[in-house]
Amino acid sequence: MAAELTLTGVSEDSELYDTLLGGSLLAEQTDEDAEPATPQEIVAAAQADYARLLAVLYDNGYFGPTLKITLDGVDAAAIPPVRPPRRVDRAVISVDPGPKFKFGTARIAPLTPETELPEGFATGATASLGVLKETVSSGISGWRAVGHAKAELAEQELTARHQERQINADLRLAPGPRLRFGALAITGNEDVRTERVREIAGLPVGEVFDPEEVELATERLRRTGAFDAVALTEADNIGPNATLPITARVVEAPKRRFGFGAELSSLEGLTLSTFWLHRNLLGGAERLRLSAEVEGIGGNSGGEDYKLAARFERPATFNPDTDYYALAELEQLDEVNYFSRQLDLETGIERIANQQRRYTAGVGLRTAETRDAFGTNRYTLLTLPLSAEFDYRDKDLDAKDGYYAKASITPFAAISGSDNGLRTYLDARFYRTFGTERPVTLAFRGQLGSLSGPELSEAPADYLFYSGGGGTVRGQPYQSLGVELPSGDTVGGRSFLGVSAEARVTVTEKIGVVGFADAGYIGAEEFYDGSGTWHSGAGLGLRYATGIGPIRVDVAVPTSGPEVDDDFQVYIGIGQSF
């Protein structure tokens, strides 16, 4: 049975009451929902609470408090930790916070013109220890941002005037000299070559110190995947000629990794995928990924699809933020309305502008044999794939706020079997969460596709667009919507528009429910003009949170569009639907 805890001296309706309990270890140990604590643990928590609760009081402007903690009437500070009582039934935290202090003088100097101080560091504001710390940190950060890496707090005068209930704060900073980046030393690497670590980090040696460059170099090393841990540390002492040496300490990740995945749909069947990854193929953090995927196992959306792929990536090839890639993909698609075997060879570069923005440009060769309602076609295309990706979501698999957008543009020149043309596709998503106790996330998605150049009968069948299924309109059968020919056969369209909306409601810490509606449009024209066909679907879903993302189960029904045979569809996977 947990000990009973009482906090006296502060009104239960006050914000300070909740703040004190939130900062108390003793409150955690005596929580009815927690595992019962031993008397020794309770004594240790009570004794630690003296320092913790005083810090909470100072942070809220109470600089003359009285604090006493008793366990069954005995002062906790007087109980030897090695001889705790056999049991503790009642704990009491008695607080007399005293008067709240405000800032009288609030001064810090010198500062850079760009430094922004906390609003709470001002005459008349509540004197908070946390605000003082934040003020000093802001002042030092301002100097570091312009190259003064060794800026520090040189002097502080804090005077408490109890009669006026004021704290006078006078802080002096010592900026120190303006420094430049010194040599980058590397430690901890075993298989990744030292010179490649320096190239990937891209630290601008010789330029004026900038803490953002240190963070950027750290991120560059981490995103290679070759290291489990990366830390860049500044030398304690200034080097020759006003330079600051930096040391990169890395811990290499296992070279090889193997993984697999599965997804199930009532119509599309089972999808199985696997991959093998080498993180340091040639000693320069190069990545080689071999993958295989089989879709449509036991499904009713055509036959089984197969894909084999190999992708090579070399980080920091032309500069620290530009990677080189080369890939080869062999794929067979046995879809409802067409069959295709194709080989793609591609090489190009990926520019990482920052953690949220990426751009790619490549050149590729695609050769394929397709069969659809227009007959069999063999074509070979020279492609120029271009893309831009903006990812400002808070989480990839379970976004609560932010947005995501990816646009791809692929001009192609026909070597044989087709005409020259341009394929474009845009996927944009937006997320916003409301509430705290049972938050509701509204999620929206828009998709837009277009194929211009070749006529419908001459267009590559696998470049055309369809709608229906888990990636477009749930509730409608997979690729059920296309362009219907006079013969009654269906082929893909040259224009596509998809819209989706979800309301995601958190019921418990692990369980959530989702209501959703999707709609899709396919037209024979190059760009949407309304002459094509719409269909839609709607449904409900269940989410169960796991460490890697929510397990998703959606049940959807068709709500409009051409008549279909199936009354509902079921989709199961990991992560939100978009």
Disulfide bonds with the S-S distance in Angstrom:
none
